[in-house]
């Protein structure tokens, strides 16, 4: 209807059509309008609103159910275990930095110890820190660190001052954990020196020379080395709550003059049967060479004799005692509570090439491999060894050495 006298158009209104240029890919596709519907926002259904959009329900907070408590306790326990392993790995890595570079170059192993068995040489030296009162103490801290780190003696320390007091091979990994003790007086070739007692190699050339002497003596390769630190050894045993030993006879001994000798010595009075030793007593038990007479009735090692073979078996018993403390199911609560302390102190007992990756594998290999009986070269009357060799040494026949190596390597 016309309004205000204006004339209305008689036909449809005019309009313009604008077309955009098609893209290369759009020309290959057929028109599809379904995408327009998909892009059209839809109002959310009331019953489909997200949980975070819902108003909080009034009422008391969520209750601590038994399941939630167990969950958080489990997470805390897992974190504590991870902290223990981390402390162990970091401490082991710090100790590995101390080992002599020459000793590292003399080794043949690789970091992956757990899947395949490797041979570890454990060396215990007879040096003492300079702050002790023992007559054989190192003259200076520098000399003590030289022997503790496996360096060849050099100025201001004299050559031939500190020998290897203990030599033990451990075969660990691949489901095995076997030990072989080498008498320290065994007559052997020494690198760059005349043949003499095998423990003299450490005094002339440090850990590298000792590794080479053991390899030539037993015709095998040494993959890793661990030099025992007496102070760290005591701390480790105290951290695990002591070690248990089982003696066939009474044993009494005064180490370095005994407890009352004024030289920082230790007196042992061990009865027949089982005893639990702290770090100081366990170290003294490992060092006994000449027992003293025990008071009271009953046979003692003083009356029946105590040889280097007995001493080496005692050292293996202490090693097994440490392992038993760490793997005994009944000790799990104690080891769990003190886990970070044990983890930090354990590697301090050794200066070794086994660091962050390898040392934890050694612990697992010890747990898996069980406890094989102690094996000592020249043990028994049929070993064929001559205890009256040159220069007061012990001559070990080649056949005896070969049989012992076969047992150590597992066939």
C-alpha positions as CSV (number, residue, x, y, z in Angstrom):
1,X,0.0,0.0,0.0
2,X,1.4,3.4,-1.0
3,X,2.3,5.7,1.8
4,X,2.9,9.4,1.7
5,X,2.5,9.4,-2.0
6,X,5.7,7.3,-2.7
7,X,5.7,4.9,-5.6
8,X,6.5,1.3,-4.8
9,X,8.7,-0.7,-7.2
10,X,6.7,-3.2,-9.2
11,X,9.4,-6.0,-9.5
12,X,11.8,-7.8,-7.1
13,X,14.5,-5.6,-5.6
14,X,17.8,-5.4,-7.3
15,X,20.9,-7.0,-5.5
16,X,24.5,-7.8,-6.4
17,X,26.2,-11.2,-6.1
18,X,29.9,-11.3,-5.0
19,X,31.9,-14.5,-5.6
20,X,35.3,-15.3,-4.1
21,X,38.0,-17.0,-6.0
22,X,38.1,-20.8,-5.3
23,X,41.2,-22.3,-3.8
24,X,43.1,-25.1,-5.6
25,X,41.9,-27.8,-3.2
26,X,38.3,-26.4,-2.9
27,X,37.9,-26.9,-6.7
28,X,38.4,-30.6,-6.2
29,X,35.8,-31.0,-3.5
30,X,32.0,-31.0,-4.0
31,X,30.0,-28.4,-2.1
32,X,29.2,-29.4,1.4
33,X,27.0,-27.4,3.7
34,X,27.2,-29.7,6.7
35,X,30.3,-27.9,8.0
36,X,28.2,-24.8,8.5
37,X,25.9,-26.7,10.8
38,X,28.9,-28.0,12.7
39,X,30.3,-24.6,13.2
40,X,27.1,-23.3,14.6
41,X,27.4,-23.1,18.3
42,X,24.8,-25.0,20.2
43,X,23.5,-24.1,23.6
44,X,24.7,-26.7,26.1
45,X,22.0,-28.9,27.5
46,X,21.3,-28.4,31.1
47,X,22.0,-32.0,32.0
48,X,25.3,-32.0,29.9
49,X,27.1,-29.2,31.7
50,X,30.6,-30.0,32.7
51,X,31.4,-30.9,36.3
52,X,33.5,-27.8,36.9
53,X,30.5,-25.6,35.8
54,X,28.2,-27.2,38.4
55,X,27.8,-25.4,41.7
56,X,29.5,-27.0,44.7
57,X,27.2,-29.0,46.8
58,X,26.9,-27.9,50.3
59,X,28.0,-30.3,53.0
60,X,31.0,-31.7,54.9
61,X,34.4,-32.2,53.0
62,X,35.4,-35.5,51.6
63,X,36.2,-38.2,54.2
64,X,39.6,-39.9,54.5
65,X,38.7,-43.4,53.6
66,X,41.1,-46.4,54.1
67,X,41.7,-46.5,50.4
68,X,42.9,-42.9,50.3
69,X,45.1,-43.4,53.3
70,X,46.8,-46.4,51.7
71,X,47.3,-44.5,48.5
72,X,49.1,-41.6,50.2
73,X,51.1,-44.0,52.4
74,X,52.2,-45.9,49.4
75,X,53.3,-42.8,47.6
76,X,55.3,-41.6,50.6
77,X,57.0,-45.0,50.9
78,X,57.9,-45.0,47.3
79,X,59.4,-41.6,47.6
80,X,61.4,-42.7,50.6
81,X,62.8,-45.7,48.7
82,X,63.6,-43.5,45.7
83,X,65.5,-41.1,48.1
84,X,67.4,-44.0,49.5
85,X,68.5,-45.3,46.1
86,X,69.4,-41.7,45.0
87,X,71.6,-41.2,48.1
88,X,73.3,-44.5,47.4
89,X,73.9,-43.7,43.7
90,X,75.2,-40.2,44.3
91,X,77.5,-41.3,47.1
92,X,78.9,-44.1,44.9
93,X,79.5,-41.6,42.1
94,X,81.4,-39.3,44.5
95,X,83.6,-42.2,45.6
96,X,84.4,-43.2,42.0
97,X,85.9,-39.8,41.4
98,X,88.6,-40.6,44.0
99,X,90.0,-43.7,42.3
100,X,93.4,-43.5,40.6
101,X,93.2,-42.9,36.9
102,X,95.9,-45.6,36.3
103,X,93.7,-48.1,38.2
104,X,90.7,-47.3,36.0
105,X,92.7,-47.8,32.9
106,X,93.8,-51.3,34.0
107,X,90.2,-52.5,34.3
108,X,88.2,-54.4,31.6
109,X,84.6,-54.1,32.8
110,X,81.5,-52.2,31.6
111,X,78.7,-50.5,33.6
112,X,76.1,-53.2,32.9
113,X,77.0,-55.6,35.7
114,X,73.6,-57.1,36.5
115,X,72.8,-58.9,33.2
116,X,76.2,-60.5,32.8
117,X,78.7,-61.6,35.5
118,X,81.8,-59.6,36.0
119,X,84.9,-59.9,38.3
120,X,85.5,-57.4,41.1
121,X,88.8,-57.2,43.0
122,X,88.4,-56.1,46.6
123,X,91.6,-54.6,48.1
124,X,92.0,-53.9,51.8
125,X,95.2,-52.0,52.6
126,X,97.1,-52.0,55.9
127,X,97.5,-48.2,56.1
128,X,95.9,-46.2,58.9
129,X,94.9,-42.5,59.1
130,X,97.6,-40.3,60.6
131,X,95.3,-39.2,63.5
132,X,95.2,-42.7,64.9
133,X,97.6,-43.9,67.6
134,X,98.6,-47.1,65.9
135,X,102.3,-47.5,65.1
136,X,101.6,-48.3,61.4
137,X,99.6,-45.1,60.8
138,X,100.3,-43.0,57.7
139,X,102.9,-40.3,58.2
140,X,100.6,-37.7,56.6
141,X,97.1,-37.2,55.3
142,X,98.6,-37.0,51.8
143,X,100.2,-40.4,52.1
144,X,97.0,-41.9,53.5
145,X,95.0,-40.5,50.6
146,X,97.5,-41.9,48.1
147,X,97.0,-45.5,49.3
148,X,93.2,-45.0,49.9
149,X,92.8,-43.8,46.3
150,X,95.0,-46.5,44.8
151,X,97.7,-44.2,43.5
152,X,101.3,-45.4,43.0
153,X,103.4,-44.0,45.9
154,X,105.2,-40.8,45.1
155,X,106.8,-37.9,46.9
156,X,106.6,-37.2,49.8
157,X,105.5,-40.8,50.5
158,X,108.0,-43.7,50.2
159,X,107.7,-46.7,48.0
160,X,106.9,-50.0,49.7
161,X,105.2,-48.4,52.7
162,X,101.7,-49.8,52.4
163,X,100.8,-53.3,51.2
164,X,97.5,-54.9,50.4
165,X,96.3,-56.5,53.6
166,X,93.3,-58.3,52.0
167,X,92.7,-59.6,48.4
168,X,89.4,-61.0,47.5
169,X,87.7,-61.6,44.1
170,X,83.9,-61.4,43.8
171,X,82.1,-62.7,40.8
172,X,78.7,-60.9,40.6
173,X,75.9,-60.5,38.0
174,X,74.0,-62.8,35.8
175,X,72.5,-64.5,38.9
176,X,75.9,-65.2,40.4
177,X,77.6,-64.0,43.6
178,X,80.7,-66.0,44.4
179,X,83.9,-65.1,46.3
180,X,87.5,-66.2,46.2
181,X,90.1,-65.1,48.8
182,X,93.8,-64.9,47.8
183,X,96.4,-65.4,50.5
184,X,98.3,-62.2,50.8
185,X,101.6,-64.1,51.1
186,X,101.1,-66.0,47.8
187,X,104.3,-66.1,45.8
188,X,103.6,-64.3,42.5
189,X,105.1,-62.1,39.7
190,X,105.1,-58.4,40.5
191,X,105.0,-55.9,37.6
192,X,108.5,-54.3,37.2
193,X,109.8,-56.2,40.3
194,X,111.3,-59.6,41.3
195,X,108.7,-62.3,42.3
196,X,107.6,-61.9,45.9
197,X,104.5,-61.9,48.0
198,X,101.5,-60.8,45.9
199,X,100.4,-58.1,48.3
200,X,103.6,-56.2,47.7
201,X,102.4,-55.1,44.3
202,X,100.2,-52.4,45.9
203,X,103.2,-51.0,47.7
204,X,105.2,-50.6,44.5
205,X,102.5,-49.5,42.0
206,X,99.2,-48.9,43.7
207,X,95.9,-50.5,42.6
208,X,97.0,-50.7,39.0
209,X,100.0,-52.9,39.8
210,X,97.9,-55.0,42.2
211,X,95.3,-55.6,39.5
212,X,98.0,-56.6,37.0
213,X,99.6,-59.0,39.5
214,X,96.3,-60.7,40.3
215,X,95.4,-61.1,36.6
216,X,98.8,-62.7,35.9
217,X,98.6,-64.9,39.0
218,X,95.2,-66.4,38.2
219,X,95.0,-65.9,34.4
220,X,91.8,-63.9,34.4
221,X,90.6,-60.3,33.7
222,X,89.6,-57.9,36.5
223,X,86.6,-55.9,35.5
224,X,86.1,-53.6,38.6
225,X,88.0,-52.7,41.7
226,X,87.0,-51.7,45.2
227,X,89.6,-50.4,47.8
228,X,88.3,-50.8,51.3
229,X,88.3,-47.7,53.5
230,X,88.5,-48.8,57.2
231,X,86.6,-45.8,58.5
232,X,83.8,-46.1,56.0
233,X,83.7,-49.9,56.6
234,X,83.0,-49.3,60.3
235,X,80.3,-46.7,59.5
236,X,78.6,-49.1,57.1
237,X,78.4,-51.9,59.6
238,X,77.1,-49.6,62.3
239,X,74.5,-48.2,59.8
240,X,73.1,-51.7,59.1
241,X,73.0,-52.5,62.8
242,X,76.1,-54.7,63.1
243,X,76.9,-58.1,61.6
244,X,76.4,-61.6,62.9
245,X,79.3,-64.1,62.9
246,X,79.4,-67.7,64.0
247,X,82.6,-69.1,65.5
248,X,83.5,-72.7,65.9
249,X,85.8,-71.9,68.9
250,X,86.4,-69.1,71.2
251,X,88.6,-66.2,69.8
252,X,90.5,-63.7,71.8
253,X,92.9,-61.1,70.3
254,X,94.4,-57.8,71.0
255,X,94.7,-55.7,67.8
256,X,97.4,-53.0,67.9
257,X,98.1,-53.5,71.6
258,X,94.5,-54.0,72.7
259,X,92.0,-51.5,74.2
260,X,94.4,-50.6,77.1
261,X,97.6,-50.4,75.1
262,X,97.4,-46.7,74.5
263,X,97.7,-47.1,70.7
264,X,94.0,-47.0,69.8
265,X,93.8,-50.8,69.6
266,X,90.8,-53.1,70.1
267,X,90.4,-56.1,72.3
268,X,88.3,-59.0,71.1
269,X,86.7,-61.6,73.5
270,X,84.3,-63.6,71.3
271,X,82.6,-66.8,72.6
272,X,81.9,-69.9,70.6
273,X,78.7,-69.6,68.5
274,X,76.9,-66.6,67.2
275,X,77.8,-63.0,68.1
276,X,76.7,-59.6,66.8
277,X,79.6,-57.3,66.1
278,X,79.5,-53.5,65.7
279,X,81.7,-51.8,63.1
280,X,84.8,-51.5,65.3
281,X,84.6,-55.2,66.5
282,X,83.9,-56.5,63.0
283,X,86.9,-54.7,61.5
284,X,89.1,-56.1,64.3
285,X,87.7,-59.6,63.7
286,X,88.7,-59.2,60.0
287,X,92.3,-58.2,61.0
288,X,93.1,-61.0,63.5
289,X,96.4,-62.7,62.8
290,X,97.6,-64.0,66.1
291,X,95.0,-64.9,68.7
292,X,95.7,-64.6,72.4
293,X,94.8,-67.0,75.2
294,X,91.1,-66.9,76.2
295,X,90.2,-67.3,79.9
296,X,88.0,-70.0,81.1
297,X,87.4,-73.6,80.0
298,X,86.9,-74.7,76.4
299,X,89.1,-74.8,73.3
300,X,90.1,-71.6,71.6
301,X,91.8,-70.6,68.4
302,X,94.9,-69.8,70.5
303,X,95.4,-73.5,71.4
304,X,94.3,-75.0,68.0
305,X,96.0,-72.5,65.7
306,X,94.8,-69.6,63.5
307,X,96.2,-69.3,60.0
308,X,95.8,-66.8,57.2
309,X,93.1,-69.1,55.7
310,X,91.0,-68.7,58.9
311,X,91.5,-64.9,58.7
312,X,90.3,-64.9,55.0
313,X,87.3,-66.9,55.9
314,X,86.5,-64.4,58.7
315,X,86.7,-61.6,56.2
316,X,84.3,-63.4,53.9
317,X,82.0,-64.0,56.8
318,X,81.9,-60.3,57.6
319,X,81.0,-59.5,53.9
320,X,78.3,-62.1,54.0
321,X,77.1,-60.6,57.3
322,X,76.7,-57.1,55.7
323,X,74.9,-58.7,52.8
324,X,72.6,-60.7,55.1
325,X,71.6,-57.5,57.0
326,X,70.7,-55.8,53.8
327,X,68.7,-58.7,52.3
328,X,67.1,-60.3,55.4
329,X,63.2,-60.0,55.1
330,X,63.0,-59.5,58.9
331,X,65.3,-56.5,58.6
332,X,63.1,-54.7,56.0
333,X,61.4,-52.3,58.5
334,X,64.8,-51.3,60.0
335,X,66.5,-50.9,56.6
336,X,63.5,-48.9,55.3
337,X,63.5,-46.4,58.1
338,X,67.3,-45.9,57.9
339,X,67.3,-46.3,54.1
340,X,68.8,-42.8,53.2
341,X,71.5,-43.1,55.9
342,X,72.5,-46.6,54.8
343,X,72.4,-45.5,51.1
344,X,74.7,-42.6,51.8
345,X,77.2,-44.5,54.1
346,X,77.4,-47.8,52.2
347,X,79.5,-46.5,49.2
348,X,81.8,-44.7,51.6
349,X,83.3,-48.0,52.6
350,X,85.0,-48.3,49.2
351,X,86.9,-46.2,46.7
352,X,85.7,-47.9,43.5
353,X,85.2,-47.3,39.8
354,X,81.6,-48.5,40.2
355,X,79.6,-45.3,40.4
356,X,76.1,-44.1,39.9
357,X,75.0,-46.8,37.5
358,X,77.1,-49.9,38.5
359,X,77.1,-49.9,42.3
360,X,73.3,-50.3,42.7
361,X,73.5,-53.2,40.3
362,X,76.1,-54.8,42.6
363,X,73.6,-54.6,45.5
364,X,70.9,-56.2,43.4
365,X,73.3,-58.9,42.1
366,X,74.2,-59.7,45.8
367,X,70.5,-60.1,46.7
368,X,69.8,-62.3,43.7
369,X,73.0,-64.4,43.8
370,X,72.6,-65.9,47.3
371,X,75.5,-66.8,49.6
372,X,78.0,-69.2,48.3
373,X,80.4,-70.9,50.7
374,X,83.7,-69.2,51.3
375,X,86.4,-70.3,48.8
376,X,90.0,-69.7,49.8
377,X,93.1,-70.6,47.8
378,X,95.2,-73.2,49.6
379,X,92.4,-74.1,52.0
380,X,92.6,-77.8,53.1
381,X,95.4,-80.3,53.4
382,X,95.1,-81.5,49.8
383,X,95.5,-78.1,48.1
384,X,99.1,-78.8,47.3
385,X,100.3,-75.4,48.5
386,X,103.7,-75.0,50.1
387,X,103.4,-72.6,53.1
388,X,107.2,-72.4,53.3
389,X,107.9,-70.8,49.9
390,X,110.7,-68.2,49.1
391,X,110.9,-65.2,51.5
392,X,108.3,-66.7,53.8
393,X,105.7,-66.8,51.1
394,X,103.1,-69.4,50.2
395,X,103.5,-71.2,46.8
396,X,100.2,-72.1,45.1
397,X,100.4,-74.7,42.4
398,X,99.0,-73.7,39.0
399,X,96.5,-76.5,39.1
400,X,95.1,-75.3,42.4
401,X,94.8,-71.8,41.0
402,X,93.0,-73.0,37.8
403,X,90.5,-75.1,39.8
404,X,89.7,-72.1,42.0
405,X,89.2,-69.8,39.0
406,X,86.9,-72.3,37.4
407,X,84.7,-72.4,40.5
408,X,84.8,-68.6,40.6
409,X,83.8,-68.1,37.0
410,X,81.1,-70.9,37.2
411,X,82.5,-73.7,35.1
